[in-house]
C-alpha cells in the first residue's frame, strides 16, 4: 500500500522539471511535470510514483501531517522501519528522477 503524505516544496528546478520536497523531515526529489505551471516553493503537494500530482490546501496538509505524526509516535520502531521499507517498494520508489 502506498500512502500519499503531504509534502512541502522546498526548492524547484524548472529546467529539470523537479522539486525537492520535505515529507515529515525527509527531503527528496520529485517530478513536477503535472503541476509545473502552478507549483511554488512553500506549497504542499501529494506525491504518487515519484511525481507531485496536485497541490493541496495548507490547512488540510498540516492537519494530515499532525495525524500521521500521531500514528508514527504510537508505532514500535520495527513497525516504522517496515512502513518505510514498504514505501520504498511503491512504483517509482519515491523518486521523480
C-alpha positions, 0 to 999 in steps of 0.5 A, a space after each residue: 500500500 502506498 500512502 500519499 503524505 503531504 509534502 512541502 516544496 522546498 526548492 524547484 528546478 524548472 529546467 529539470 522539471 523537479 522539486 525537492 520536497 520535505 515529507 515529515 523531515 525527509 527531503 527528496 526529489 520529485 517530478 513536477 511535470 503535472 503541476 509545473 505551471 502552478 507549483 511554488 516553493 512553500 506549497 504542499 503537494 501529494 506525491 504518487 510514483 515519484 511525481 507531485 500530482 496536485 497541490 493541496 490546501 495548507 490547512 488540510 496538509 498540516 492537519 494530515 501531517 499532525 495525524 500521521 505524526 500521531 500514528 508514527 509516535 504510537 508505532 514500535 520502531 520495527 513497525 516504522 522501519 517496515 512502513 518505510 521499507 514498504 514505501 520504498 517498494 511503491 512504483 517509482 520508489 519515491 523518486 521523480 528522477 
